[in-house]
Amino acid sequence: MDFKVMDRFVYCVSVELRSTRKVEAEMADFGFMRILDFKMTGSFVNSRICLLSMRMVSLFSVGPMEILLIRPWLVETYSMEVSNELAIKKPKRLTSVVWNHFQRIRKADVCYAVCVHCDKKLSGSSNSGTTHLRNHLLRCLKRSNYDVSQLLVAKKKKKDTSLSLANVNTSYDEAQRKDEYFKPTAMKSDLEQRKDEVISLGSCRFDQERSQLDLARMIILHGYPLTMVEHVGFKIFVKNLQPLFEFVPNSSIEVSCMEFYLKEKQKVYEMINRLHGRINLAIEMWSSPENAEYMCLIAHYIDEDWKLQQKILNFVTLDSSHTEDVLSEVIINCLMEWDVECKLFAMTFDECSDDDDIVLRIKDRISQDRPLLSNGQLFDVRSAMHVLNLIVQDAMETLREVTEKVRASVSYVKSSQVIQGKFNDIAQQIGISSQRNLVLDSSTRWNSTYFMLETVIGYKSAFCFLQEHDPAYTSALSDIEWEWARSITGYLKLFVEITNIFSGDKCPTANRYFPEICDVHIQLIEWCKNPDDFLSSMASKMKAKFDKYWSKCSLALAVAAILDPRFKMKLVEYYYSQIYGSTALDRIKEVSDGIKELFNAYSICSTLVDQGSALPGSSLPSASTDSRDRLKGFDKFLYESSQSQSAISDLDKYLEEPVFPRNCDFNILNWWKVHTPRYPILSMMARDILGTPMSTVSQELAFGVGGRVLDSYRSSLNPDTRQALICARDWLQVESEDHNSSSALALYVDAN
């Protein structure tokens, strides 16, 4: 009895869902009874179906009610079986593209397929199909840069044919088919579709050089170490993903990273020099665990779409022998390298006094090509958040002894569960409703010290009660120390709030800083009036550092605030009346004269542009040694005389119009973008001023006690590679629209 042939009839019953009587009639009509030499009854077919069903249950672990779900599988299985048998009975032409890479050899009754690339022998029988041949080709390591897309397309077509065959051979009641088999069939199709999608990603021609550059780009973008290409796990992953990829040492990847950096640097260079506005430069100082020093130069600007942008231009390794005059030369050389010395509007430094000599030398060099406005007050800017950090450090140092007692008190309470429980009972009995837990601060984050002090002050009564009833508690604070802690904690609260505002601003335009800095100024004046000598002396020390910052940056802060249409001159008048009192009018006039002087300079530059004497984005009127510059005063005279005969200026028109209503959704850059046609000259000035970085401290380092410390890995790289990796990563983040000023450099901060 030929069970193989018999099972085909079982297939007709189970797959096509025809009755056994109908099958018997069809077998008789086609002469099957004569061929099989036995009588196949309907009951025998049913028993054979049960036998096959039990086999499916064993193989696929399905329940009896799910037997019909195997139907699509039976269709594919029997179709392939019939196809293979027909191939044996009737030789057919080898149509698959895989035979372009195999030589079919017949020895006796056995057929072999020999790979023309590696001479490996595989089964060449028609019954074996071509899947194993195709898989071998895809993994053949002795081929290089071969286009495997045809093989993958052929594989996809075969899967699609299998699906369509399953749909064609299920020709019975359509409504019943949908009800019973829709979900399993849909799941299979979705799986096949996902496989095809994965295959299509690799269907392009493999390019070793392109893949190596992509690897370099990935290392740069995500800050991976160059040595990752030698990691075993990475090699295994890539080998399984693309066997044709040839691994290279990290030195080769380093070369690829340098090539990528130079290519991107040229793009950034061309973009910056096409800008119509000017750029502002922020100078950040870094160090390493090995005490090496670095200087990072970051360009800030507002682009043609009125979006605030920034790019790291240089990350320079400083020699330990560098003096202040050498540092100024390093900065000037970087400006000349990017050809932006004539496009520079302002420079922002960290310190208020340590960098004075450096700034002075750069001013002298820059002023040789152009005059500085307002005696250079707008050119020299200092970081607001850095100054706030320094002021906070003064307060923390003054309160150091009290803070040590607070730490000891918290440590004592948390030293055991018994003492902690006793302290909690005391707090509950006294009626303290605070839900905050006592925690120790971190020595590297000053805001954590503020939170510790604030929490402990809320439990003051409990600590006083503990002092009276627990002789082992020896670190209690006196009444005056509690008062100092309460007052200074109130001071710190203001700095925490302002620091959160500055560091959390996603678009930190220069106008945001003036009101917050003025609030600090007013509070410092009030704190200096405290009758307690300890607190007043501390406040005086804090105000002395603030005054240095205020003397350098007050004009720049005020001008930026005036260019906010919600405030204009009114905000300056409001705060200056509180800060200066009777002399406020004189101070307000200084600000008014300063912004008018700046506007006149931009107006002259605009006139020269209209006359073809200057280009967009060029420097303010120069003072070069050309003989025609003997008439340089004529430009100013021409502008002033024409102004007296013309209509009201942009600045006067802007200041005379009502202020814009305040709302939380206001975007100052969008406002100026819309109003550029109305204020053509003033908008040029606003673009440069609003793009000035008033702070150089990132969000991650906003509350940090120490400075910026580069991690050990990157500090171990050679200077050129270090600069290439840091700068290129910053540029790539902008391209991927995932750019954040803090995230670009935060990756390199030493975790310790």
C-alpha positions in Angstrom: 0.0 0.0 0.0 1.4 3.4 -1.1 0.7 5.6 1.9 2.4 8.5 0.3 0.0 8.6 -2.5 -2.8 7.8 -0.2 -2.0 10.8 1.9 -2.5 13.1 -1.1 -6.1 12.1 -0.9 -6.2 12.8 2.8 -4.8 16.2 1.8 -7.8 16.7 -0.6 -10.2 16.0 2.2 -8.5 17.9 4.9 -7.3 20.9 2.9 -10.1 21.3 0.4 -12.7 20.2 3.0 -14.6 18.0 0.6 -16.7 15.1 1.7 -15.3 11.5 1.7 -18.1 10.5 -0.7 -17.1 13.2 -3.2 -13.4 12.1 -2.9 -14.4 8.4 -3.7 -16.4 9.6 -6.7 -13.4 11.6 -8.0 -11.0 8.8 -7.4 -13.3 6.5 -9.5 -13.6 9.1 -12.2 -9.9 9.5 -12.5 -9.0 5.8 -12.4 -7.3 6.1 -9.0 -8.8 2.8 -7.8 -7.1 1.0 -10.6 -3.7 2.6 -9.9 -3.7 2.1 -6.1 -4.7 -1.6 -6.3 -6.8 -1.3 -3.1 -10.2 0.1 -2.2 -10.0 3.4 -0.3 -13.3 3.9 1.5 -14.5 7.1 3.1 -14.0 5.6 6.6 -10.4 4.7 5.7 -9.7 8.3 4.6 -11.2 9.6 7.9 -9.0 7.3 9.9 -5.9 8.5 7.9 -6.9 12.1 8.6 -7.0 11.3 12.3 -3.6 9.7 12.2 -2.1 12.8 10.4 -3.9 15.1 12.8 -2.4 13.3 15.8 1.0 13.6 14.1 0.4 17.4 13.8 -0.6 17.6 17.4 2.7 15.9 18.4 4.8 18.0 16.1 3.3 21.4 16.7 1.7 21.1 20.1 -1.7 22.3 19.0 -5.1 21.3 20.4 -7.7 19.2 18.6 -9.8 22.2 17.9 -6.8 23.9 16.2 -6.2 21.1 13.7 -7.8 23.1 10.9 -5.2 25.9 11.5 -2.6 23.5 10.0 -4.4 23.7 6.7 -2.2 26.5 5.2 0.8 24.4 6.1 -0.5 21.4 4.4 -1.1 23.4 1.3 2.5 24.5 1.2 3.9 21.1 2.1 2.0 19.1 -0.4 2.5 21.7 -3.1 6.3 21.6 -2.6 6.2 17.8 -2.5 4.3 17.6 -5.8 6.6 20.1 -7.3 9.7 18.2 -6.4 8.3 14.9 -7.7 7.3 16.5 -11.0 10.8 17.8 -11.2 12.3 14.3 -10.9 9.9 12.8 -13.5 10.4 15.7 -15.9 13.8 17.5 -15.9 13.3 21.3 -16.2 15.6 24.2 -17.0 17.6 25.7 -14.1 16.0 29.1 -13.9 17.2 30.2 -10.4 19.8 33.0 -10.3 21.8 30.9 -7.8 22.9 28.6 -10.6 25.0 31.5 -12.0 27.3 30.7 -9.1 27.2 26.9 -9.0 28.3 24.2 -11.5 26.0 21.2 -11.5 27.8 17.9 -11.7 26.2 14.5 -11.9 28.1 11.4 -10.6 26.2 8.2 -11.1 22.8 8.9 -9.7 23.9 11.8 -7.4 23.9 15.5 -8.4 26.2 18.0 -6.8 26.3 21.8 -6.9 29.9 23.1 -6.7 30.3 26.7 -5.7 32.4 28.6 -8.3 33.8 30.9 -5.5 35.0 28.4 -2.9 34.6 25.0 -4.6 32.4 23.7 -1.9 30.1 20.8 -2.8 26.5 21.0 -1.9 23.5 18.9 -2.9 22.4 19.6 -6.5 19.3 17.4 -6.5 16.1 19.0 -7.7 14.5 17.6 -4.5 16.9 19.7 -2.4 15.7 23.0 -3.9 17.9 26.1 -4.0 17.5 27.6 -0.5 20.6 25.9 0.9 22.5 27.2 -2.2 21.3 30.7 -1.7 22.1 30.7 2.0 25.6 29.5 1.2 26.1 32.3 -1.3 25.0 34.9 1.2 27.6 33.7 3.7 30.4 32.8 1.3 33.4 34.6 2.8 35.6 34.3 -0.3 33.4 36.6 -2.3 33.8 40.4 -1.9 31.5 43.3 -2.8 29.1 41.1 -4.7 25.6 42.4 -5.3 23.3 39.9 -3.5 20.1 41.8 -4.2 19.0 39.3 -6.9 19.3 36.4 -4.5 17.3 38.2 -1.8 14.6 39.3 -4.2 14.3 35.7 -5.4 14.0 34.6 -1.8 11.3 37.2 -1.3 9.4 36.1 -4.4 9.4 32.5 -3.2 7.8 33.5 0.1 5.3 35.6 -1.6 4.4 32.7 -3.9 4.0 30.4 -0.9 1.5 32.9 0.6 -0.4 33.3 -2.6 -0.6 29.5 -3.1 -2.1 29.1 0.3 -4.8 31.7 -0.7 -5.5 30.1 -4.0 -5.9 26.5 -2.8 -8.4 27.5 -0.1 -11.4 27.8 -2.4 -14.4 27.1 -0.4 -17.0 29.2 1.3 -15.4 32.7 1.7 -17.3 33.8 4.7 -16.4 30.6 6.6 -12.7 30.9 5.6 -12.5 34.4 7.0 -14.2 33.5 10.2 -12.1 30.4 10.9 -8.7 31.2 9.5 -8.3 35.0 9.2 -6.2 35.5 12.4 -3.6 32.7 11.8 -3.1 33.6 8.1 -2.8 37.3 9.0 -0.2 36.5 11.6 1.8 34.5 9.1 1.7 37.2 6.5 2.8 39.8 9.0 5.8 37.6 10.0 6.8 37.1 6.4 6.5 40.8 5.7 8.7 41.7 8.7 11.3 39.2 7.4 11.2 40.7 4.0 11.6 44.2 5.4 14.8 43.1 7.2 16.1 41.5 4.1 15.5 44.6 2.0 17.7 46.6 4.3 20.7 44.6 3.2 19.8 44.3 -0.5 22.1 47.1 -1.5 25.7 46.6 -2.7 28.1 46.1 0.2 30.8 48.8 0.3 33.6 48.3 2.8 34.8 51.9 2.7 31.3 53.3 3.2 30.7 50.9 6.1 34.0 52.0 7.7 33.0 55.6 7.5 29.6 54.8 8.9 31.3 53.1 11.8 33.4 56.1 12.4 30.4 58.4 12.3 28.6 56.2 14.9 31.6 56.3 17.2 31.7 60.1 16.9 28.0 60.6 17.3 27.5 58.4 20.4 30.9 59.0 22.0 32.0 55.4 21.8 35.7 54.6 22.5 37.8 53.9 19.4 38.8 50.6 21.0 35.3 49.2 20.6 36.2 47.9 17.1 38.5 45.4 18.9 35.9 44.2 21.4 34.9 40.6 20.9 31.2 41.2 21.4 31.3 43.9 18.7 33.1 41.6 16.3 30.6 38.8 16.8 27.7 41.1 16.3 29.0 42.6 13.1 30.1 39.3 11.7 26.6 37.9 12.1 25.1 41.0 10.7 27.5 41.4 7.6 30.0 38.6 7.1 31.7 40.6 4.3 32.8 43.4 6.6 36.6 43.4 7.1 37.6 44.4 10.6 40.2 47.1 11.0 42.3 48.2 14.0 41.3 51.2 16.0 44.2 53.2 14.4 42.4 52.9 11.1 39.1 54.0 12.6 40.9 56.9 14.2 42.1 58.0 10.7 38.5 57.6 9.4 37.3 59.8 12.3 39.8 62.5 11.3 38.7 62.3 7.7 35.1 62.7 8.8 36.0 65.7 11.0 37.9 67.5 8.3 35.0 67.0 5.9 32.5 68.3 8.4 34.7 71.2 9.4 34.7 72.5 5.8 30.9 72.5 5.9 30.8 74.4 9.2 33.4 76.9 7.9 31.4 77.6 4.8 28.2 77.9 6.8 29.6 80.4 9.3 31.1 82.6 6.6 27.8 82.7 4.8 26.0 84.1 7.8 24.6 87.7 7.4 24.8 88.3 11.2 27.8 88.1 13.5 28.8 85.4 15.9 29.5 85.4 19.7 32.2 83.3 21.2 32.1 81.6 24.5 35.4 80.5 26.1 35.2 77.5 28.5 38.1 76.2 30.5 38.5 72.4 31.2 40.8 70.2 33.1 41.6 66.5 33.4 42.2 64.1 36.3 45.9 64.4 35.3 45.7 68.2 35.7 46.0 68.9 32.0 44.2 72.0 30.9 42.0 72.6 27.8 40.1 75.5 26.3 36.9 75.1 24.4 35.7 77.8 22.0 31.9 77.7 21.1 30.3 80.0 18.5 26.8 81.2 19.3 24.7 82.9 16.6 21.2 83.3 15.3 20.8 81.9 11.8 18.8 83.1 8.9 15.6 81.4 10.2 16.0 83.2 13.5 17.0 80.0 15.4 19.6 80.2 18.1 22.5 77.9 17.2 25.8 77.0 18.6 28.8 75.0 17.4 32.0 74.0 19.1 34.8 75.4 16.9 37.9 74.2 18.9 38.9 72.1 21.8 42.5 73.1 22.4 45.0 71.3 24.6 46.9 73.9 26.6 50.6 73.5 27.5 51.4 73.8 31.2 53.8 76.6 30.2 51.1 78.7 28.6 50.9 82.2 30.1 48.1 84.8 29.7 49.7 86.4 26.7 50.0 83.0 25.0 46.4 82.1 25.8 45.2 85.3 24.0 47.3 84.3 21.0 45.7 80.8 21.0 42.2 82.4 20.9 43.2 84.8 18.2 44.7 82.0 16.1 41.5 80.0 16.4 39.5 83.0 15.2 41.8 83.4 12.3 41.6 79.7 11.5 37.9 80.0 11.1 38.2 83.5 9.5 35.7 85.0 12.0 37.8 87.7 13.7 35.9 90.4 11.7 32.5 88.8 12.4 33.0 88.7 16.1 30.4 90.6 18.2 31.1 89.6 21.8 33.1 87.1 23.8 31.9 85.4 27.0 34.4 84.3 29.7 33.9 82.4 33.0 35.8 84.6 35.5 35.2 88.2 36.3 38.8 89.2 37.0 41.2 86.3 36.1 40.6 86.8 32.4 40.9 90.6 32.3 44.4 90.6 30.8 43.5 88.0 28.2 40.4 90.1 27.2 42.4 93.2 27.0 44.9 91.7 24.6 42.2 90.3 22.4 40.4 93.7 22.4 43.6 95.5 21.3 44.0 93.0 18.5 40.4 93.1 17.3 40.2 96.9 17.6 43.0 97.2 15.0 40.5 96.0 12.4 37.4 97.7 13.8 36.5 100.1 16.7 34.8 98.6 19.7 31.4 100.0 20.7 30.7 101.6 24.1 34.4 101.3 25.1 34.2 97.5 24.6 31.5 97.0 27.3 29.4 95.0 24.9 32.4 93.0 23.7 33.4 91.7 27.1 30.8 89.5 28.8 31.1 87.2 31.8 29.1 84.1 32.6 26.1 84.9 34.9 25.8 81.4 36.3 29.5 81.1 37.0 29.3 84.3 39.0 26.2 83.0 40.9 28.2 79.8 41.7 31.1 81.9 43.1 28.7 83.9 45.3 27.1 80.7 46.6 30.5 79.3 47.4 31.2 82.3 49.6 28.0 81.7 51.5 28.8 78.0 51.9 32.3 78.7 53.2 30.9 81.3 55.7 28.4 78.7 57.0 30.9 75.8 56.9 31.1 75.2 60.6 27.3 75.2 61.0 27.0 72.9 58.0 29.4 70.4 59.6 27.2 70.3 62.7 24.1 69.8 60.5 25.8 66.9 58.7 26.8 65.4 62.1 23.2 65.7 63.4 21.8 64.0 60.3 24.4 61.2 60.5 23.6 60.6 64.2 19.9 60.3 63.5 20.5 57.9 60.6 23.2 55.9 62.4 20.7 53.2 63.7 17.1 52.2 63.3 16.5 52.7 67.0 17.7 56.4 66.9 15.8 57.0 63.7 12.6 55.6 65.2 13.1 57.6 68.4 13.6 60.8 66.3 10.4 60.1 64.3 8.4 59.6 67.5 9.7 62.9 68.8 8.8 64.7 65.6 5.3 63.2 65.7 4.8 64.1 69.3 5.9 67.7 68.8 3.5 68.0 65.8 6.0 68.3 62.9 4.1 67.6 59.7 7.0 67.5 57.3 7.1 64.4 55.1 10.6 64.9 53.9 13.3 62.5 55.0 16.6 63.6 56.4 19.4 63.1 53.8 23.1 64.0 53.7 24.3 66.3 51.0 26.8 65.6 48.2 30.1 67.4 48.4 30.0 68.1 44.6 26.5 69.6 44.4 25.8 72.7 46.4 22.0 72.5 45.8 22.1 69.2 47.8 23.5 71.1 50.7 20.6 73.6 50.4 18.0 70.8 50.4 19.7 69.2 53.5 19.7 72.5 55.4 16.1 73.2 54.4 15.0 69.8 55.6 16.9 70.0 58.9 15.5 73.4 59.7 12.0 71.9 59.3 12.9 69.5 62.2 14.5 72.1 64.4 12.2 71.5 67.3 12.8 67.7 67.1 16.6 68.2 67.2 16.3 70.6 70.2 14.2 68.0 72.0 16.6 65.3 71.1 19.5 67.4 72.6 17.7 67.6 75.9 16.9 63.9 76.2 19.8 62.1 74.5 23.2 62.8 76.0 24.9 60.9 73.2 23.8 63.6 70.7 26.7 66.0 70.9 26.5 67.9 67.6 23.5 70.1 68.4 23.3 73.7 67.0 23.0 76.8 69.2 20.1 79.2 68.8 22.3 81.7 66.9 23.5 78.9 64.6 20.0 77.9 63.9 19.2 81.5 63.0 22.2 81.7 60.7 21.3 78.4 59.0 17.7 79.7 58.5 18.8 83.0 57.0 21.5 81.6 54.7 19.1 78.8 53.5 16.7 81.6 52.5 19.6 83.2 50.5 20.4 80.0 48.8 16.8 79.4 47.8 16.9 82.5 45.6 20.1 81.2 43.8 18.6 77.7 43.4 15.5 79.1 41.7 17.4 81.4 39.4 19.9 78.7 38.5 17.0 76.4 37.6 15.5 79.1 35.4 18.8 79.7 33.5 19.8 76.0 33.1 16.3 74.9 32.2 15.8 77.4 29.4 15.9 75.6 26.0 16.4 78.9 24.2 18.6 81.0 26.4 18.5 84.3 24.5 20.3 87.2 26.2 17.0 89.0 27.2 16.2 86.3 29.8 19.0 87.3 32.2 18.4 91.0 33.1 15.3 90.6 35.4 16.8 87.7 37.3 20.2 89.3 37.8 18.4 92.5 39.0 16.5 90.5 41.6 19.8 89.2 42.9 21.2 92.7 43.0 18.3 94.0 45.0 18.4 91.1 47.5 22.1 91.6 48.0 21.5 95.2 48.9 18.9 94.2 51.4 21.1 91.4 52.9 23.9 93.9 53.5 21.5 95.9 55.8 21.0 92.9 58.2 21.7 93.9 61.8 23.6 90.7 62.4 27.3 91.3 61.8 27.9 87.7 60.8 25.2 87.8 58.1 25.9 91.4 56.9 29.6 90.7 56.5 28.9 87.6 54.5 26.4 89.6 52.3 29.0 92.3 51.7 31.5 89.7 50.5 29.0 88.2 48.2 28.0 91.7 46.8 31.6 92.6 46.1 31.9 89.7 43.7 28.6 90.6 42.2 29.6 94.2 41.7 32.5 93.2 39.5 30.2 91.3 37.3 27.6 94.0 37.2 30.1 96.7 36.2 31.2 94.6 33.2 27.8 93.2 32.0 25.0 95.6 33.2 24.9 97.5 29.9 24.8 94.3 27.8 22.1 92.8 30.0 20.0 96.0 29.8 20.3 96.4 26.0 19.2 92.8 25.6 16.2 93.4 27.8 15.3 96.6 25.9 15.1 94.5 22.7 12.4 92.4 24.3 9.2 94.0 23.0 7.4 93.0 26.3 9.8 95.3 28.3 11.7 97.8 26.2 13.0 100.7 28.4 10.2 100.2 31.0 11.9 97.2 32.6 15.2 99.1 32.9 13.4 102.1 34.5 11.6 99.7 36.9 14.7 97.9 38.2 17.1 100.8 38.2 14.8 102.9 40.3 15.1 100.2 43.0 18.8 99.6 42.6 20.1 103.2 42.3 17.4 105.2 44.0 18.1 108.9 43.5 20.8 108.3 40.8 18.6 106.1 38.7 17.9 108.7 36.0 21.6 109.1 35.3 22.0 105.3 35.0 19.0 105.0 32.8 20.4 107.7 30.5 23.7 105.8 30.2 21.8 102.7 29.0 19.7 104.9 26.6 22.9 106.5 25.2 24.6 103.1 24.9 21.8 101.5 22.8 21.6 104.6 20.6 25.3 104.6 19.9 25.1 100.9 19.0 22.1 101.5 16.7 23.9 104.4 14.9 26.9 102.1 14.3 24.6 99.5 12.7 22.8 102.2 10.7 26.2 103.4 9.2 27.1 99.8 8.4 23.7 99.3 6.7 24.3 102.5 4.7 27.7 101.1 3.5 26.0 97.8 2.5 23.5 99.7 0.5 26.2 101.6 -1.3 28.2 98.4 -1.9 31.1 99.4 0.4 30.5 96.5 2.8 29.0 93.0 2.6 26.4 91.4 4.8 27.9 90.0 7.9 31.0 92.1 7.6 32.4 94.0 10.6 31.3 97.4 11.8 33.0 100.3 10.0 36.7 99.5 9.9 39.8 101.6 10.7 42.3 100.2 8.2 45.2 102.1 6.9 43.8 102.5 3.4 44.2 106.1 2.1 40.5 106.4 1.3 39.8 106.0 5.0 40.7 109.6 5.5 37.1 110.2 4.7 35.9 107.7 7.2 34.2 110.5 9.2 32.2 111.4 6.1 30.2 108.2 6.4 29.0 109.2 9.9 28.3 112.8 8.7 26.3 111.5 5.8 24.3 109.2 8.0 23.5 111.9 10.6 22.6 114.5 8.0 20.3 112.1 6.2 18.7 111.1 9.4 17.7 114.7 10.2 15.9 114.8 6.9 14.3 111.4 7.0 11.5 109.8 9.0 11.8 108.4 12.5 14.5 105.8 13.0 13.8 102.1 13.7 14.9 102.5 17.3 12.7 105.5 18.1 9.8 103.9 16.4 10.3 100.7 18.4 10.6 102.4 21.7 7.6 104.7 21.2 5.2 101.9 20.4 3.4 100.1 23.2 5.0 97.1 24.8 3.8 93.7 23.6 1.5 91.8 26.1 3.3 89.3 28.3 2.3 85.7 27.9 4.0 82.3 28.6 4.1 81.3 24.9 6.0 84.3 23.7 9.0 83.6 21.5 11.2 86.6 21.0 13.0 85.2 18.0 9.8 84.5 16.2 8.7 88.1 17.0 11.8 89.6 15.5 11.5 87.3 12.5 8.0 88.6 11.8 8.9 92.2 12.4 12.2 92.3 10.5 10.5 94.2 7.6 9.2 96.9 10.0 12.6 97.3 11.8 15.3 96.3 9.2 18.2 97.9 11.0 17.1 97.3 14.5 16.5 93.6 13.7 20.1 93.3 12.6 21.2 94.6 15.9 18.7 92.4 17.8 20.0 89.2 16.0 23.6 89.8 17.3 22.7 90.9 20.8 20.1 88.3 21.6 22.6 85.6 20.4 25.1 86.6 23.0 25.7 83.8 25.5 25.2 85.3 29.0 26.2 82.1 30.6 28.7 79.3 29.8 27.6 76.7 32.4 25.7 73.7 31.2 22.6 72.3 32.9 24.6 69.3 34.1 27.2 71.5 35.8 24.8 74.2 37.0 25.1 73.2 40.7 28.5 71.7 40.5 31.1 72.8 43.1 34.2 72.0 40.9 35.0 73.0 37.3 34.7 71.0 34.1 36.8 67.9 34.2 37.4 65.8 31.1 37.1 62.0 31.5 40.2 59.9 31.6 39.6 58.2 28.3 39.4 61.3 26.2 42.2 63.0 28.1 44.4 60.1 27.1 43.8 60.7 23.3 46.3 62.8 21.3 45.2 66.5 21.0 44.1 66.4 17.3 42.0 63.3 17.8 40.4 64.7 21.0 39.5 67.9 19.2 38.1 66.0 16.2 35.9 63.7 18.2 34.5 66.4 20.4 33.8 69.0 17.7 32.5 66.5 15.1 30.1 65.0 17.7 28.7 68.5 18.4 28.2 69.1 14.7 26.5 65.7 14.1 24.0 66.4 16.9 22.9 69.5 15.2 22.3 67.5 12.0 20.3 64.9 13.8 18.2 67.6 15.4 19.1 66.2 18.8 21.3 69.0 19.7 21.6 70.3 23.2 24.3 72.7 24.3 24.9 70.7 27.5 24.6 67.2 26.1 27.4 67.7 23.5 30.0 68.2 26.2 28.3 66.6 29.2 29.3 63.2 27.8 32.9 64.0 28.4 32.6 65.1 32.0 34.4 62.9 34.5 31.9 61.0 36.6 34.2 61.2 39.6 
